[in-house]
């Protein structure tokens, strides 16, 4: 058994026993009351998932196994000559709740290299699609097409014992994450660079090789990809892509099917596609104002006009956070260190000063601060990736690490099929009338 799998088995068996005892001894304990507005409003804030790999704090932002983004940037191993954390290290942390050593990360990089071969039929499936098919559609189709490789599906059909579900899910997770950069880079080169595909460089780490296969050979881009893939990896279990992946996985669909479904959720404009919408809004503003160097006053006027037209400012606000997103701050610090004299990044920073006070002045915005999407597109544009319809695929490659690490835990802990109770509008009207009669 490989060392990471062995560590996971030891940790998971311990937590499984603890969780089972908690459920047996305290299962009737009331966690919280659900408001009618939550029942009718997307279950916002309802504590109803067991999700091990990360937790979101409204003030401090995402914590991976208790570590904040500034902390993981300091603690996780880095590539030679690079200051940014290696994504492999974050996956290790999420899976086994330990900061990995450099040897641990080197081992994981080698594992993913050996598992990264994509089946030929997946490329054939992609090539059968029109080249102008949205990259996220191509991405989810490619993931589904690789389901033929699923260890879990094969072993389940052979009569696998429940106690082995986690093992097969681990193998699928390792295999699938290893293949995703190759798939994503192929889609990018096929869609925007006439199919001029770049072969992998197996001397590089997972994120560095992804940057290489994308074909952007500029100083700092590999470092950006390592940072990008790390900070987008997970955002607790309640977001749409994580929840969808876990919901589908709870049916015992393998991780190829569940991740494909999760990526369909990520492709929605109210979720991962927002990073595309931010840079589109910035480009429209620049075109409207007729300058790539607008003043703060010009940006403020454009923001006010956008709001007056009944539209939102993309990249601002978050369902949970009540402070600037630490992922935005991490990208800003990256730009401050690596990039000088970028018009597009200057616009983002000016907007950071202008937008929150305007939104606060509306009196009804709970969180006027920028989220992760407010900055990521500007960094990619600076390095030459202007094809913003591809940005969510980058997000998806990263998010796969978190949701699939969580999938391993879900199978190890034996979490059941998700089946919340729904109600009709007639039931709600009757319930309200009944409560009013009692008052």
Secondary structure, DSSP 8 states (H G I E B T S, - for coil): --HHHHHHHHHHHHHHHHHHHHHHHHTTS------HHHHHTTTTT-------SEEEETTTEEEETTEEHHHHHHHS-B-TT--SB-HHHHHHHHHHSS---HHHHHHHHHHHHHT----HHHHHHHHTS-TTS-HHHHHHHHHHHGGGG-HHHHHHHTT--GGGHHHHHHHHHHHHHHHHHHHHHHHHHHHHSTT------TTS-HHHHHHHHHT---TTHHHHHHHHHHHTS---S-SHHHHHHHHHHTTT--HHHHHHHHHHHHTSTTTTTHHHHHHHHHHHHHHHHT-SS--HHHHHHHHHHHHHTT---TTB--SS--S--HHHHHHHHHHHHH--S-HHHHHHHHHHHHHHHHHHHHS--S--SB-THHHHHHHHHHTT---GGGHHHHHHHHHHHHHHHHHHHHHHHT----------HHHHHHHHHHHHHH-
